[in-house]
Amino acid sequence: MLSTGATTQRGSRNGGELSEDEIFEVLSNRRRRFVIHALKRAEEPLDVSELSTHVTAWERGVDPADVQYEDRRNVYSTLQRTHLPKLEEKNVVTVHEEENLVEPTPELEELDIYVEVLRSKEIPWSLYYVGLAGLAASLLLAVGTGTPGFAGLEALDVGVFTATAFGISAAAHHVIGRRARLGNTEKPPELRQRE
């Protein structure tokens, strides 16, 4: 399961903000996510050939130096025909056709995109927090009603447990969330999750 999100919503061609639907449309394609990841990491505009090499390497799970010409050519072609025009239409990138360069727009640089990739046995953070709140409420109810085994605890004990559990969980969520943002690490988040 893959979920995506953005903390800023900017950049449509008409000068307005990108809607949530537009953001999800842009991020719905893995190649576009890979392009965004590469551009957010780059310190200068990328040549479309170099960009297609990175995308191909990530798709194939190989080192960029091992990318075959035929594989890269296919990615290059679809980037040129489909994905770069879509990203440019949403004012996420600027394509300089004469120089064959792609650069992120200020809107993309301000767009904080995270990708949460879940393996089949993992639960999303939102469900985790619901479960943690349910556990804290159950514990408080057990202490309040004097349930055997919990009667010796005070409401303050439950409060300390709850604050500690949520604090540790929030810190872990923050650290994991930073690694799940596009452009924050060498490989895109969805590829790192497979390692």
C-alpha positions as CSV (number, residue, x, y, z in Angstrom):
1,M,0.0,0.0,0.0
2,L,1.3,3.4,-0.9
3,S,0.0,6.7,0.5
4,T,1.3,10.1,-0.5
5,G,0.8,13.6,0.9
6,A,2.1,17.1,0.7
7,T,2.3,19.8,3.3
8,T,2.0,22.7,0.8
9,Q,-0.3,23.0,-2.1
10,R,1.1,25.3,-4.8
11,G,1.8,25.7,-8.4
12,S,-0.9,25.3,-11.0
13,R,-0.4,27.0,-14.4
14,N,-3.3,29.3,-13.8
15,G,-1.4,30.9,-10.8
16,G,-3.6,29.2,-8.2
17,E,-2.7,26.5,-5.8
18,L,-2.6,22.8,-6.7
19,S,-5.6,21.0,-5.4
20,E,-5.3,17.8,-3.5
21,D,-6.6,15.9,-6.5
22,E,-3.9,17.5,-8.7
23,I,-1.2,16.6,-6.2
24,F,-2.4,13.0,-6.1
25,E,-2.6,13.0,-9.9
26,V,1.0,14.1,-10.2
27,L,2.2,11.6,-7.6
28,S,0.1,8.7,-8.8
29,N,2.8,7.7,-11.3
30,R,6.0,6.1,-10.0
31,R,8.1,7.7,-12.8
32,R,6.9,11.1,-11.9
33,R,7.7,10.5,-8.2
34,F,11.2,9.4,-9.2
35,V,11.6,12.5,-11.3
36,I,10.5,14.7,-8.4
37,H,12.8,12.8,-6.1
38,A,15.8,13.3,-8.4
39,L,15.1,17.0,-8.9
40,K,14.6,17.7,-5.2
41,R,18.1,16.2,-4.6
42,A,19.8,18.0,-7.5
43,E,21.6,21.2,-6.9
44,E,21.2,22.4,-10.5
45,P,19.0,21.6,-13.5
46,L,19.3,18.0,-14.8
47,D,19.8,16.9,-18.3
48,V,16.9,14.7,-19.5
49,S,19.3,11.9,-20.3
50,E,20.8,12.0,-16.8
51,L,17.3,12.1,-15.3
52,S,16.2,9.1,-17.4
53,T,19.3,7.2,-16.3
54,H,18.4,7.8,-12.6
55,V,14.8,6.8,-13.2
56,T,15.8,3.7,-15.1
57,A,18.3,2.7,-12.5
58,W,15.7,3.0,-9.7
59,E,13.1,1.0,-11.7
60,R,15.5,-1.7,-12.6
61,G,17.2,-1.8,-9.2
62,V,20.7,-1.3,-10.7
63,D,23.5,1.2,-10.3
64,P,23.2,4.1,-12.8
65,A,26.4,3.1,-14.5
66,D,24.9,-0.3,-15.3
67,V,21.8,1.1,-17.1
68,Q,21.5,-0.2,-20.6
69,Y,20.9,2.1,-23.5
70,E,17.7,0.4,-24.6
71,D,16.1,0.6,-21.1
72,R,17.1,4.2,-20.7
73,R,15.8,5.1,-24.2
74,N,12.3,3.8,-23.3
75,V,12.2,5.9,-20.1
76,Y,13.7,8.9,-21.9
77,S,10.9,8.7,-24.5
78,T,8.1,8.5,-21.9
79,L,9.5,11.3,-19.8
80,Q,9.7,13.5,-22.9
81,R,6.2,12.6,-24.3
82,T,4.2,12.2,-21.1
83,H,5.6,12.8,-17.7
84,L,7.6,16.0,-18.1
85,P,4.8,17.8,-19.9
86,K,2.4,16.7,-17.1
87,L,4.8,18.1,-14.5
88,E,5.3,21.3,-16.5
89,E,1.6,21.7,-16.9
90,K,1.2,21.7,-13.1
91,N,4.1,24.1,-12.8
92,V,6.2,21.6,-10.8
93,V,9.1,21.7,-13.3
94,T,10.4,23.9,-16.0
95,V,11.7,22.1,-19.2
96,H,14.3,24.0,-21.2
97,E,13.9,22.3,-24.5
98,E,16.9,23.8,-26.3
99,E,19.3,22.8,-23.6
100,N,17.4,19.6,-22.8
101,L,17.3,20.5,-19.1
102,V,14.7,20.1,-16.4
103,E,14.7,22.1,-13.3
104,P,12.3,22.3,-10.3
105,T,10.2,25.3,-9.9
106,P,10.1,27.2,-6.6
107,E,6.7,25.6,-6.1
108,L,8.3,22.1,-6.2
109,E,11.0,23.2,-3.9
110,E,8.4,24.4,-1.4
111,L,6.2,21.3,-1.8
112,D,7.1,18.9,1.0
113,I,6.0,15.5,-0.3
114,Y,6.2,12.3,1.7
115,V,5.5,8.8,0.5
116,E,4.5,6.1,3.1
117,V,5.1,2.7,1.7
118,L,3.5,-0.1,3.8
119,R,4.5,-3.7,3.6
120,S,1.6,-6.2,3.9
121,K,2.0,-6.6,7.7
122,E,2.6,-2.9,8.6
123,I,-0.2,-0.5,9.7
124,P,-0.4,3.1,8.8
125,W,0.5,5.7,11.4
126,S,-3.0,7.0,11.6
127,L,-4.3,3.5,12.6
128,Y,-1.4,3.1,15.0
129,Y,-2.4,6.4,16.9
130,V,-6.0,5.3,17.0
131,G,-4.9,2.0,18.6
132,L,-2.7,3.8,21.1
133,A,-5.5,6.2,22.1
134,G,-7.8,3.2,22.5
135,L,-5.3,1.5,24.7
136,A,-4.9,4.6,26.9
137,A,-8.7,5.0,27.2
138,S,-9.1,1.3,28.1
139,L,-6.4,1.6,30.7
140,L,-8.0,4.7,32.2
141,L,-11.3,2.9,32.3
142,A,-9.8,-0.1,34.0
143,V,-8.1,2.1,36.6
144,G,-11.3,4.2,37.1
145,T,-13.5,1.1,37.6
146,G,-11.1,-0.6,39.9
147,T,-10.6,-3.6,37.6
148,P,-8.5,-6.3,39.3
149,G,-4.8,-5.9,38.4
150,F,-5.3,-2.2,37.7
151,A,-6.8,-1.0,41.0
152,G,-3.3,-0.1,42.3
153,L,-2.7,2.4,39.6
154,E,-3.7,6.0,39.8
155,A,-5.1,8.2,37.0
156,L,-1.8,10.1,37.1
157,D,0.0,6.9,36.3
158,V,-2.2,6.4,33.2
159,G,-1.5,10.0,32.2
160,V,2.3,9.6,32.5
161,F,2.1,6.4,30.5
162,T,-0.1,8.0,27.8
163,A,2.1,11.1,27.5
164,T,5.2,9.0,27.3
165,A,3.8,6.6,24.7
166,F,2.5,9.4,22.5
167,G,5.8,11.3,22.9
168,I,8.0,8.4,21.9
169,S,5.6,7.4,19.0
170,A,5.6,11.0,17.7
171,A,9.4,11.2,17.8
172,A,9.6,7.9,15.9
173,H,7.0,9.0,13.4
174,H,9.0,12.2,12.8
175,V,12.2,10.4,12.2
176,I,10.6,7.8,9.9
177,G,8.6,10.6,8.2
178,R,11.8,12.5,7.3
179,R,13.1,9.4,5.6
180,A,9.8,9.1,3.7
181,R,10.0,12.5,2.0
182,L,10.9,12.7,-1.6
183,G,14.4,14.2,-2.1
184,N,15.6,13.6,1.4
185,T,17.7,10.5,0.8
186,E,19.7,8.9,-2.0
187,K,17.0,6.4,-3.1
188,P,13.3,7.2,-3.4
189,P,11.3,6.1,-0.2
190,E,9.5,3.3,-1.9
191,L,12.7,1.6,-3.0
192,R,14.4,2.0,0.5
193,Q,11.4,0.2,2.0
194,R,12.3,-3.0,0.1
195,E,15.8,-3.3,1.5
